[in-house]
Amino acid sequence: MGVRRLPGVAALLTAGAIALPGCGTQAPQRSTASSPVISPGATAVSPVVARIASGAQSGPAAATVTAPRKTLKLGSKGEAVRWLQTRLAQLGYRPGKADGRYGGSTLTAVWAFQKVNGIKPSSTVAKRTWDALETPKAPKILVRNGKPTRAEVNLTKQIMVLYVGGQVKLITHISSGSGVPYCEIATWQGKRQRFCGSAGTPTGDYKTTWRARGWHRSYLGQLYNPIFFNGGIAFHGALSVPLYPASHGCVRMPMNVAEVLPGMLGKGVPVHVRGKFRRA
């Protein structure tokens, strides 16, 4: 849905407007929403991921990694792309199937990797990115004394990191709240209503609550596999996850990440939101 820009927060307090944070509903609409938890048979964390998460950047494992060094762009195909996809998956990113085709899922994983490693996000995989793939950095830990299993949302870098048992399990590109005040008119619960908000993703410490499977309709649009953690604010899949904050307040993720996240992130898991995005 489009966002109509208003001159300031004061403009939100218009007659008849319902001021609500986030991009989803405040409470579950159905009792069928599931709350998957991490199963005992969940895939073990890659040794490579465990090594970089602990800060170890050297050793035999690092020395044996040799990137193909072929410049890649969106739409590239071949073994160099397959190597890229396999390596990103080893490091906890989600590039999609290792099929040798550089498509959208691989692109968002490349963006996340580049952001973690201090490289300006780009669709091009060249020398700096290949160098980093050989000797990758771990994502910055936002909560040093956090629970071993937690989600950390870095608004500055626009990434989310999921830790399971103290190790990096998943790193993904995100798009958080735009910070642009909005007012939307939508039919909700049988009535045509006006909803207004600040479109911000608040920093703070929260926990995952309820969720829904598949496409879930909220008063501000459609959310895929939403997992709520702060009132109407949720992690969810979206068809558009740009390189800048663009949501009404939720944390948008690539669709392929939202597909697997419910099986990795249980109910009651701490969610820590930190930082602030600065536009160039």
WOWO-V691076 format. One record per residue. N is the residue number from 1. SS is DSSP state (helix for helix, strand for strand, loop for the rest). PHI is phi in radians with two decimals (NA if undefined). OMEGA is omega in degrees with one decimal (none if undefined). Layout:
n: <N	N>
ss: <SS	SS>
phi: <PHI	PHI>
omega: <OMEGA	OMEGA>
This chain:
n: <1	2	3	4	5	6	7	8	9	10	11	12	13	14	15	16	17	18	19	20	21	22	23	24	25	26	27	28	29	30	31	32	33	34	35	36	37	38	39	40	41	42	43	44	45	46	47	48	49	50	51	52	53	54	55	56	57	58	59	60	61	62	63	64	65	66	67	68	69	70	71	72	73	74	75	76	77	78	79	80	81	82	83	84	85	86	87	88	89	90	91	92	93	94	95	96	97	98	99	100	101	102	103	104	105	106	107	108	109	110	111	112	113	114	115	116	117	118	119	120	121	122	123	124	125	126	127	128	129	130	131	132	133	134	135	136	137	138	139	140	141	142	143	144	145	146	147	148	149	150	151	152	153	154	155	156	157	158	159	160	161	162	163	164	165	166	167	168	169	170	171	172	173	174	175	176	177	178	179	180	181	182	183	184	185	186	187	188	189	190	191	192	193	194	195	196	197	198	199	200	201	202	203	204	205	206	207	208	209	210	211	212	213	214	215	216	217	218	219	220	221	222	223	224	225	226	227	228	229	230	231	232	233	234	235	236	237	238	239	240	241	242	243	244	245	246	247	248	249	250	251	252	253	254	255	256	257	258	259	260	261	262	263	264	265	266	267	268	269	270	271	272	273	274	275	276	277	278	279	280>
ss: <loop	loop	loop	loop	loop	loop	loop	loop	helix	helix	helix	helix	loop	loop	loop	loop	strand	strand	strand	loop	loop	loop	loop	loop	loop	loop	loop	loop	loop	loop	loop	loop	loop	loop	loop	loop	loop	loop	loop	loop	loop	loop	loop	loop	loop	loop	helix	helix	helix	helix	helix	helix	helix	loop	loop	loop	loop	loop	loop	helix	helix	helix	helix	loop	loop	loop	loop	loop	loop	loop	loop	strand	loop	loop	loop	loop	strand	loop	helix	helix	helix	helix	helix	helix	helix	helix	helix	helix	helix	helix	loop	loop	loop	loop	loop	loop	loop	loop	loop	loop	strand	loop	loop	helix	helix	helix	helix	helix	helix	helix	helix	helix	helix	helix	helix	helix	loop	loop	loop	loop	loop	loop	loop	loop	strand	loop	helix	helix	helix	helix	helix	helix	helix	helix	loop	loop	loop	loop	loop	loop	loop	loop	loop	loop	loop	loop	loop	loop	loop	strand	strand	strand	strand	strand	loop	loop	loop	loop	strand	strand	strand	strand	strand	strand	loop	loop	strand	strand	strand	strand	strand	strand	strand	strand	strand	loop	strand	loop	loop	loop	loop	strand	strand	strand	strand	strand	strand	strand	loop	loop	strand	strand	strand	strand	strand	strand	strand	loop	loop	loop	loop	loop	loop	strand	strand	strand	strand	loop	loop	loop	strand	loop	loop	loop	strand	strand	strand	strand	loop	loop	strand	strand	strand	strand	strand	strand	strand	strand	strand	strand	loop	loop	strand	strand	strand	strand	strand	loop	loop	loop	loop	loop	loop	loop	loop	loop	strand	loop	loop	loop	strand	strand	strand	loop	helix	helix	helix	helix	helix	helix	helix	loop	loop	loop	loop	loop	loop	loop	loop	strand	strand	strand	strand	strand	loop	loop	loop	loop	loop	loop>
phi: <NA	-1.33	-1.96	-1.57	-1.30	-2.08	-1.17	-3.07	-1.09	-1.04	-1.20	-1.28	-1.49	-1.50	-1.06	1.46	-1.45	-1.74	-1.55	-2.41	-1.43	1.53	-2.24	-2.30	-1.45	-1.48	-2.62	-1.08	-1.65	-2.38	-1.53	-1.59	-1.07	-1.66	-2.33	-1.11	-2.10	-1.19	-1.45	-1.03	-1.63	-1.07	-1.01	-1.22	-1.18	-1.04	-0.99	-1.13	-1.10	-1.06	-1.17	-1.25	-1.15	-1.47	1.65	-1.37	-2.01	-2.21	2.06	-0.99	-1.09	-1.21	-1.18	-1.52	-1.49	-2.24	-1.32	-1.25	1.21	-1.52	-1.14	-2.07	-2.39	-0.93	1.76	-1.12	-2.38	2.18	-1.17	-1.12	-1.17	-1.07	-1.07	-1.00	-1.09	-1.14	-1.16	-1.04	-1.11	-1.02	-1.56	1.78	-1.52	-2.18	-1.50	1.49	-1.10	-1.36	-1.87	1.33	-2.07	-1.50	-2.00	-1.10	-1.14	-1.16	-1.04	-1.18	-1.19	-1.08	-1.01	-1.05	-1.08	-1.08	-1.11	-1.08	-1.71	1.26	-1.90	-1.05	-1.04	-2.70	-1.35	-1.47	-1.87	-2.30	-0.91	-1.10	-1.24	-1.09	-1.00	-1.16	-1.15	-1.34	-2.31	-1.30	-1.59	-1.44	-1.10	-1.12	-1.38	-1.54	-2.23	-1.10	-1.87	-1.28	-1.08	-1.01	-1.92	-2.86	-2.00	-2.07	-1.85	-1.76	-1.20	-1.13	-1.61	1.01	-2.40	-2.17	-2.09	-1.83	-1.81	-2.25	1.07	1.50	-2.09	-1.16	-1.89	-2.70	-2.27	-2.46	-1.20	-2.39	-2.37	-1.69	-1.09	-1.23	1.40	-1.65	-0.97	-2.47	-2.41	-2.17	-1.89	-2.55	-1.49	-2.40	0.95	1.41	-2.20	-1.45	-2.24	-1.94	-2.04	-2.27	-2.97	-1.72	1.06	-1.71	-1.82	-1.14	-1.35	2.54	-2.06	-2.38	-2.46	-1.13	-2.10	-1.55	-2.63	-2.43	-1.65	1.21	-1.35	-2.07	-1.54	-2.00	-1.27	-2.08	2.36	-1.78	-2.10	-1.73	0.85	-1.18	-2.16	-1.45	-2.45	-2.68	1.07	-1.57	-1.73	-2.46	-1.38	-2.81	-1.34	-2.56	-1.34	-2.18	-2.31	-1.30	-1.47	-2.73	-1.10	-2.47	-1.57	-1.39	2.56	-1.25	-1.83	-1.28	-2.37	-1.02	-1.05	-1.19	-1.31	-1.10	-1.17	-1.75	-1.03	-1.02	-1.42	-1.94	-2.03	-1.45	-1.42	1.37	-1.45	-1.05	-2.19	-1.95	-1.96	-2.38	1.59	-2.72	-1.35	-2.02	-1.26	-1.20>
omega: <179.2	178.5	178.3	-176.8	177.9	-174.2	-178.9	-178.3	-179.3	-179.2	179.6	-173.7	-179.4	-176.4	176.6	-178.6	175.6	-178.7	-178.1	177.4	170.0	-174.7	-178.2	179.9	-176.1	-177.6	-178.6	178.9	-178.7	179.8	-176.4	-179.4	-175.5	177.2	-178.4	175.5	179.4	-175.5	179.1	-178.1	-178.4	-178.9	-179.3	178.3	178.9	175.8	178.7	178.6	179.7	-178.7	-178.0	179.2	179.7	176.5	179.8	-176.9	-176.5	178.8	-176.5	-177.4	179.8	-175.5	-176.0	-178.7	178.6	-177.9	-178.6	172.6	176.8	179.5	-177.4	174.8	178.6	-177.4	177.8	178.4	173.3	-174.8	178.4	176.8	178.1	177.4	178.9	-178.8	-179.4	-179.1	178.6	178.8	177.3	-174.8	175.7	177.6	-175.8	-177.4	-174.2	-177.9	178.1	-174.9	179.6	179.4	-177.8	-179.9	-173.4	-179.5	177.1	179.8	-178.3	174.9	176.1	177.8	-179.2	-179.6	-179.2	179.8	178.3	-174.7	173.8	179.4	178.4	-176.6	-178.3	175.5	-178.9	174.1	-177.0	-169.1	-175.6	-179.8	177.0	177.5	-178.3	178.4	176.9	-179.7	-172.9	172.2	172.2	174.6	179.1	177.6	-177.4	-177.7	-173.4	-178.0	-179.3	176.8	179.8	176.2	-175.7	172.8	177.6	179.4	180.0	-177.7	-179.9	-179.0	-177.9	173.9	171.0	177.8	176.0	175.8	175.3	-178.6	177.7	-178.9	177.8	178.5	-177.0	174.6	-177.7	169.4	178.2	167.6	-175.1	-177.1	-175.5	-175.8	-179.6	179.5	-176.1	166.5	-179.4	173.4	-176.8	173.9	-176.0	-178.6	175.3	-178.4	174.6	-173.1	178.6	-179.4	-179.7	178.8	-176.8	179.4	178.6	170.3	-173.6	172.1	179.9	-177.1	-174.2	173.7	177.2	-178.6	-176.3	-178.0	176.4	179.2	176.5	-178.9	-178.9	-178.7	174.1	179.4	179.2	177.5	-175.7	179.0	-179.9	179.8	-176.8	172.2	-174.7	179.9	-179.9	-177.7	179.2	180.0	-173.5	160.2	175.0	175.7	178.7	179.0	177.2	177.4	-174.0	-178.4	178.0	178.5	-174.3	-174.5	174.7	-179.0	178.0	177.7	179.0	177.9	173.5	-175.6	-178.1	176.1	179.1	179.0	-175.2	-173.9	-179.4	177.3	-177.9	-173.3	-176.0	178.2	178.8	179.5	179.2	174.7	-178.2	-179.5	-176.2	171.3	179.3	-179.1	177.6	-179.7	-178.3	none>
